[in-house]
Amino acid sequence: MMKKKFFQLIQWKGGIFLKKSISAFMSIVMALIVLMASINVYANDIAIYTNNTDSVKLMFNISTKGKADVVLKCTDSNNNIKHLKAVIKVQRKIGLVWTTVDNGSWTIESNSSSFSKIYSVDLKKKGTYRAHFVITVTGKDGKNDKITKNVEKTYS
C-alpha cells in the first residue's frame, strides 16, 4: 500500500514537472520567434509619401567597381509643390562616425512639380557607406514636409 502511494506521488509530481518543462520550452520558442521577427532590414530604395507630393523615391547603389549612384525622384501630379530643396551626402563609416566622401555632397533646389536627379561618386576604399538625404518640400499652402532618410550599403 505504501509503495502504491509513493509511485502515485512521484507520477503526480512528475506531471507537474513535465507541465513546467513544456511551459518553459514554449516560452523560449516564443521569445525566439519575437527576436527573429525584429531583425533589421535595409532597403535598396525607399518610397516616401508626403502631404505635398505623390511620392519621393530615394535610391542608393554601389557597383562592384566602387561607383556609388544616388537617385532622387519626386512626383506631384496635383501640382502642389512650390519649392523643393534636397541635400544629399554619400558618407563612409569610420568607427562610429559617418564622414562625407570627397565630391559626395550635393544641394538641389527646384520649383518643378516633378523632379529627378542622379548623382555619382567613385569610392576610394571598401567599407560601409550610406546615402544621407535631407529633403524639404514646400507646398503651395506654405507647409513644409521635411524628410530625412539614410540608405546604407557595403562596398566589398
Secondary structure, DSSP 8 states (H G I E B T S, - for coil): -HHHHHHHHHHHHHHHHHHHHHHHHHHHHHHHHHHHHT-----SEEEE--SS-SEEEEEEEE-TTSEEEEEEEEE-TT--EEEEEEEEEEEEEETTEEEEEEEEEEEEEE--SSEEEEEEEE-SS-EEEEEEEEEEEEETTS-EEEEEEEEEEEE-
